[in-house]
Each structure stands twice: as C-alpha cells, then as structure tokens.
Amino acid sequence: MLLSNHRRSQWIICWGLVWMLLLLSQPTAAQSTQPQMQVDDHISITGWIEVTFTGLPSTIDKVRWSWHQEPTDEVSWTWIEVANGNATKMVNPPDDSAGEEPPMLYVQLLDLDGTIISLHAPFIKARPIEVSIEFIPPERAMNGYTNHNQTTIRMVNIFGCKTGFLLALPSDDIHDFFFDDQPVLQQEYPLPALEGEIWIYVAVFGEETANSRSNWLSLIRDTTPPTLTHTQADVDTAGTLARLVMSGQFTDTFAPLPHAIEWQFVTSDGSTIGVPVFHVLRETEVWPITTAVLSTEGTPYQLQVVLDTIPVQARMLQVRLFDRAGNSQAIEPIQLPNTSHTVHIPFVGR
C-alpha cells in the first residue's frame, strides 16, 4: 500500500529527528579541536622558546604574545602559518626579574574575520644538567700542572649529562665523549706539543642540545726540569729532631720555589733502604731568602724538613727537588753524621 504524501512527510520528519538525536548523542569533535597551546620546557640553543599550537582555525594568520599579562595594543602582530590546525612560533624568553614562577605566556591569535583567540600556558623549565669537571694531575705534580703529553679529566655526571666535546687550544682537534648513563667519566686527552699555559674548552650536553654547560680550564704544561745551583745540604741531628737543611738557588720557568721533595736513605755499599719518601713542601718548610719571583737567575731559597726515622745502617741521603709539574732534579748525596739514630716526631715549624 502506498503511503500518502502526508504520511510520507511525517515518516521523513521522524527519521530526520532520529538521525539528529544520534548525532547529538555522539562525543563532539569540537572538544578535541579546541585551540590549545604548549610552551616547550627549555630555551633553544638560538635563545628562543618554541610554542606549539593545535586545533587552530585555518583562517588564523597573525599572533602576538606577552609574558605575565595579556598583550596590549602596543604589542605588534606577527605572521603565523597554520597547517591542518597546527602551528609553531618561537618566542623570546621571559624576564627572570619579574619573579613569577613559573612564568606565564599569554598569546592572542587573530582570525581573518577579526576574531581574537586568547590562550595562556606556563613555561615550566626543565631541570638544567649538573656536572663537575676537574683535572687529575700526574703523580708528583701540583693540580693544574703537567709534564705529560696528555691530561686526565674527570667529569662527574650529577644530573642529566649525555654527551659533550673537548678542545685543547691552540689545537683544532675536537674530542667527543659520551656518558652512556655512567656517573663518572675519566679519560685522557692529548695536549698540544708546547710548554706554557694551555686553555681547554669543555662542553657538556643533556637530552636537549640547548640544555648544556661549558667551561674553560687552564693547564700549565712544563716538561723542563728545574735547575739547582749553589746548593748546600746537611742533615742536622744535634737536636731532638733530625732535620734536612738546604739552601741554594732554584730556577724554573713556571715556579719560583720547589713544590716537593723526595728522599731515600742509602747504605755504605750504595743499596737503597725502603722506598723513597715523597713530601709536598709547606710554606713553613721552604721560603725565599729574597722576594720569590720568576726570573732567569732563579730564586735563592732555604728549606728545612723533618726526616722520618733514620735507619741504623743508613750512611747517605739521596734528595730530589720537584717543580709544580712533577719534573725533578737531584743533588749530590748527603753524607750522614756518624751518630746514633732516633725516632723523630713530626716537624711543626721552621
């Protein structure tokens, strides 16, 4: 039976209402396409912060922004390109003096029809990487000095360190390194073949290249032993403490006074006793007779240090003086006085 025109109209209207109800009952796509903004968590290596937009109308073509408050008309509009509802914009970092934590970025987007969309989001900065960098000096050298063709650098990954590089000037060789989640990285790196001050640049990077730390380190490379002249040396056993007493002239390009001393006892047949004793000199144990300066003539000095127990069989004392880089020079062996030897307590003054 054919439907009348009136009943056919009612049937069409009913089905139309059903479809409308079904459409209205579905989750609206508008929620997922609402304009949204996200501020990146770091300042890029070029000094800008990337801001990402989603859900934008394709007719948006201008943007302006301001930190800590809505942009006013004094802020100029700049061009922005929207593709498939997405856009990015690089903005200047906030002024830290404002004191807002975290800093809030306010953005306005201008549609072709004059509509303005206002968005805001915080700049939550990623934790910066933390690293400690230090030289490991060669044995018998003062920190910051070396007499080797390479240097050992120790880097402690306190937080977030991933990679980096090192450059020792005036060389142009770049040496990459990788932490590989290690807490400590200790490696040797070659040095330029010259004597004197060498500057070493170390750059360490986190997950993002912009999250980095860099530092300049200064190192003195000295491969020339010091020169000792007019040396007089004796072992004084007259008091309760046996002391090595020395004087002379110390000449070194990078140190006005000896940095350390080493001694070892020797028997009458030339055999050494035990192991050499290496001792870093304190200010109370070595001092200049005149003002200590670096000069080609050297520095007149006096030295006095307490010896350890003098073995009964000892007849001579071998002595070497060291500069700051670990270079040494020996003096003539010192004849020990023929007296009974005692155990001595540490020397506490000149």
Secondary structure, 3 states (H helix, E strand, C coil): CCCCHHHHHHHHHHHHHHHHHHHHHCCCCCCCCCCEEEECCCCCCCCCEEEEEECCCCCEEEEEEEECCCCCCCCCCEECCCECCEEEEEECCCCHHHCCCCCEEEEEEEECCCCEEEEEEECCCCCCCEEEEEEECCCCCCCCEECCCEEEEEEEEEECCCEEEEEEECCCCEEEEECCCCCEEEEEEECCCCCEEEEEEEEEECCCCCCEEEEEEEEEECCCCCEEEEEEEEEECCCCCCEEEEEEEEECCCCCCCCEEEEEEECCCCCEEEEEEEEECCCCCEEECCCCCCCCCCEEEEEEEECCCCCCCCCEEEEEEECCCCCEEECCCEECCCCCCCCCCCCCCC
